[in-house]
Amino acid sequence: MNDTPGRGQADLAGISFEDALRELEGIVASLERGDVSLDDAITAFERGTALKAHCQARLEEARMKVEQIRLPADGSPPAESAPFSVDG
């Protein structure tokens, strides 16, 4: 399986969306095949849940950044964009 013992949610901050999604797909495939022990399946499920939350947060962050782009009325490329702020 793709899960390495000792890895937890702490390392998710540095993982890209694409890598997290790839790892999550590997976990799902492994669980679907049923080729892991019960204990490993539980650990994989917990890791998968954390990866799913990480991917959802990254997608929401990207969505909010896209919404911050200000398009001019004439349809030309934006001269600037406002940075996304979680607070406001």
CORHU-V897498 format. One record per residue. N is the residue number from 1. RES is the residue in one letter. OMEGA is omega as a letter, one per 40 degrees, with the letter a starting at -180 (NA if undefined). NEAR is the number of other C-alpha atoms within 12 Angstrom. Layout:
n: [N & N]
res: [RES & RES]
omega: [OMEGA & OMEGA]
near: [NEAR & NEAR]
This chain:
n: [1 & 2 & 3 & 4 & 5 & 6 & 7 & 8 & 9 & 10 & 11 & 12 & 13 & 14 & 15 & 16 & 17 & 18 & 19 & 20 & 21 & 22 & 23 & 24 & 25 & 26 & 27 & 28 & 29 & 30 & 31 & 32 & 33 & 34 & 35 & 36 & 37 & 38 & 39 & 40 & 41 & 42 & 43 & 44 & 45 & 46 & 47 & 48 & 49 & 50 & 51 & 52 & 53 & 54 & 55 & 56 & 57 & 58 & 59 & 60 & 61 & 62 & 63 & 64 & 65 & 66 & 67 & 68 & 69 & 70 & 71 & 72 & 73 & 74 & 75 & 76 & 77 & 78 & 79 & 80 & 81 & 82 & 83 & 84 & 85 & 86 & 87 & 88]
res: [M & N & D & T & P & G & R & G & Q & A & D & L & A & G & I & S & F & E & D & A & L & R & E & L & E & G & I & V & A & S & L & E & R & G & D & V & S & L & D & D & A & I & T & A & F & E & R & G & T & A & L & K & A & H & C & Q & A & R & L & E & E & A & R & M & K & V & E & Q & I & R & L & P & A & D & G & S & P & P & A & E & S & A & P & F & S & V & D & G]
omega: [a & a & i & a & i & i & i & a & a & a & a & a & a & a & i & i & a & i & i & a & i & i & i & i & i & i & i & a & a & i & i & i & a & a & i & i & a & i & i & i & i & i & i & i & i & i & i & i & i & i & i & i & i & i & i & i & i & i & i & i & i & i & a & i & i & i & a & a & a & i & i & a & a & i & i & i & a & i & a & i & i & i & a & i & i & a & a & NA]
near: [25 & 25 & 28 & 14 & 12 & 11 & 17 & 21 & 19 & 13 & 17 & 26 & 18 & 15 & 20 & 18 & 24 & 19 & 21 & 32 & 27 & 20 & 30 & 29 & 25 & 22 & 33 & 27 & 20 & 22 & 26 & 15 & 13 & 16 & 16 & 21 & 15 & 12 & 13 & 22 & 24 & 17 & 24 & 36 & 29 & 22 & 34 & 33 & 24 & 27 & 37 & 28 & 21 & 29 & 27 & 18 & 20 & 24 & 19 & 17 & 19 & 19 & 14 & 19 & 18 & 17 & 16 & 19 & 18 & 18 & 16 & 12 & 9 & 8 & 9 & 10 & 12 & 15 & 12 & 12 & 16 & 16 & 17 & 17 & 12 & 12 & 5 & 8]
